Amino acid sequence: MILQFWLFVILLLIMASIIFILPFVRGYKLSIKKEDSMSRNQLNSDLYAVRLAEIEQDDAQGLIIDKEDIIEELQHNLLDDIHETPSGIETRKNALIWLPGILFLILGSVGMYLSLGTYKEVKHLDNVLENYKSLQHKLFDKSNQKVTQQDLKDFSLGLRVQLNQKPNDPSGWLLYSRLEMMFGHYGVATSAIDKAYALDSQSIDIRLVYIELKMQSEDLDDQHKSQKMVVVLLKEDPNEVDAWSLYAFMALQAKEYKSAIFRWNKMLKLVDPHSKKAILIRDSIVFVQGKIAEKIKAQSSS
């Protein structure tokens, strides 16, 4: 990719150099024409002087009657097409500046790009693509290798390039969407899950992420669609814990606290009672019960 980029840059510089040189080439050709014109003018002037001397001699010998008419005709034939032309020396001097001009153009363009362009980003992308396989192995290997935030970002970047080359990969789009959700790029994540859903609308994993992102959308139509989809999903698979979790969160967002508690209790029957997930669910139920108590207290006091 870096090689392709530099070939493109060199091509642009060649085109710019041609455009830069062209006026000087035209100026040089024009100076040659001007020199030819000056040589012709000098010849006409010399011929005029010689012919004028002959006329003067003939007039002195009394051989010419209409001297003025003859001189006028001679001027018309030899002098009328003489034009003042500037010297081509200056044009040739100006033409010599094109070499340092092109050098300045090349060095200036490369310098501006290195300082202000995307050279570092392009180089980083090239490095990511070279190490993509090893990075993929590191992320999915179960040897407990330490994975950094930068590793995840680099893998996401490489995955996006892979998806450009193979866009009909629903699992790839799903993974890319999850990664972008992790980074807080919900717009990118939504676009990715839309592609995954369009390719495989029956996948449970894709539908769950699709529902989650549409649920967080500011568009009311997307929110209503996510609610309908989670209900359909739970009818198909009543033991889908993640679907119950989304369904409970929808009730919590709508401040439907009793519905949220009901759905969390459904989840508790499906998970290990000693797991971290069960502890989190029970804590959520306690939290919502407190909200209900506050609401009842506020109503009674009013």
Helices and strands as residue ranges (DSSP letters): H 2-60, H 67-78, H 89-95, H 98-116, H 119-130, H 132-140, H 149-165, H 170-182, H 186-199, H 204-215, H 220-236, H 241-253, H 257-268, H 276-301
